[in-house]
Amino acid sequence: MLAFLGFLTVIGMLALIMTKKASPIVALIAVPSLTGIIASFFFTNKEGAVNVLANVISLGGMISGGIGTVAATGVMFIFSILFFGVLTDAGTFRPIIRKVLHIVGVDPVKVAVGTAILAMLVHLDGSGAVTFLICIPALLPVYDAIGMKRSTLATIAALSAGTMNIVPWGGPTIRAATAMEMNVMELFSPVIPALLCGLLTVLAFAFLLGRAEKSRIGALVLSGVARREETLTEEQQALLRPKLFGVNVLLIILAIVGLIGGGHLKIGPAVIFMLCFVLAITVNYPSPKIQRERVDAHAKSALMMASVLFAAGAFTGIVRNTGMITEMAGTLVSFIPASLGRFFPIITGIIAMPASLLFDPDSFYFGVLPVLGNTAAGLGVEGINVARAAILGQMTTGFPVSPLTPATFLLVGLSGVDFGEHQKKTIPLAFAVTIVMLIVCLITGVIHV
């Protein structure tokens, strides 16, 4: 019953969001709360007994625990929006946009492919949050200036970061190697040819998306973009700080360096953005009155993003602590007949990306993967084949569309796109990239059945 409720929770939540019957905040809180109350009749306490009233009351603690796991990320979201908002008000990105447009022109194809390459390079550190924080604020004004859809930016960045997330220092591959008790490089190295093919597929998709944008916008409109200068209101003109351009660029560099190297010094991204925001708003707008106005101007975006993230924390807290995820894992495995055991790696590769919508990385790699691997081994298939198949999609290509990862909401929040629209546009392409990599692995013998 818990497994059924778990699948019902995820499907119901995704259906409400993607059909726009409910906002992400409402869906992420209401659906698991309702199914959590129903689940209270079925999950047991530490003594193995079912106490419905105590179980219902415990849902509050589960929600609090889930929120606690994303609290630091929520703080980072708020201050990153304020930081980039202040720099945008000061006009920091305007000269950069003009330079980018001068180099690549106003060709959406070049911009789209360039977006993919930039996101791939930035994601070499394995952090989705860092990738989106660096790429989206920098590229969004370019997309707006040309007239390209923001959803295209979000999709390309998601595909690039997701595919690159297979790197051995990324979370999924490390988790898979740990869960299967194998060397991480032994797991990853043979997958490199498939990863390269996956990245080429992403570039191909970026090219096609760029070409579609070019066709939609039209040559006549594009020809006028290069000559068009954005008209600013008197209020916007008063906020510009052209003399502080160099200082503001240094602040951006400081934030990026802090994000990349802060882990070694045990300085969290939230702290980095808090400090950088304080520096940015103090340097550009020393007046307390203007500071309040700037915070108020960006408060709506910051609050919306953080609230969705905390709602996702509530969702995760309920489905994990009620035991729904554990039961879902067992049910998925039980559906695979023993006669298909030799095809476990292929089955795993096919379900890996969609599984990102059902399982957070810890639940999948430490809960589902060992069961799949051991079952396959018992039927004469090496567990490493299952592990390699898993990292081709589960929280790799699948992480930037999953409601269970904070980076997803960072991506859609910074891009200003609807979460459901992002999923509908990106999920088919992300699944296609996974299938391409799976086919390459089968052809090269990296995964064999």
Secondary structure, 3 states (H helix, E strand, C coil): CHHHHHHHHHHHHHHHHHCCCCCHHHHHHHHHHHHHHHHCCCCCCCCCCCCHHHHHHHHHHHHHHHHHHHHHHHHHHHHHHHHHHHHHHCCCHHHHHHHHHHHHCCCHHHHHHHHHHHHHHHHHHCCHHHHHHHHHHHHHHHHHHHCCCHHHHHHHHHHHHHHHCCCCCCHHHHHHHHHCCCCHHHHHHHHHHHHHHHHHHHHHHHHHHHHHHHHHHCHHHHHHHCCCCCCCCHHHHHHCCHHHHHHHHHHHHHHHHHHHHCCCCCCCHHHHHHHHHHHHHHHHCCCHHHHHHHHHHHHHHHHHHHHHHHHHHHHHHHHHHCCHHHHHHHHHHHCCCHHHHHHHHHHHHHHHHHHCCCCCHHHHHHHHHHHHHHHHHHCCCCHHHHHHHHCCCCCCCCHHHCCCCHHHHHHHHHHCCCHHHHHHHHHHHHHHHHHHHHHHHHHHCCCCC
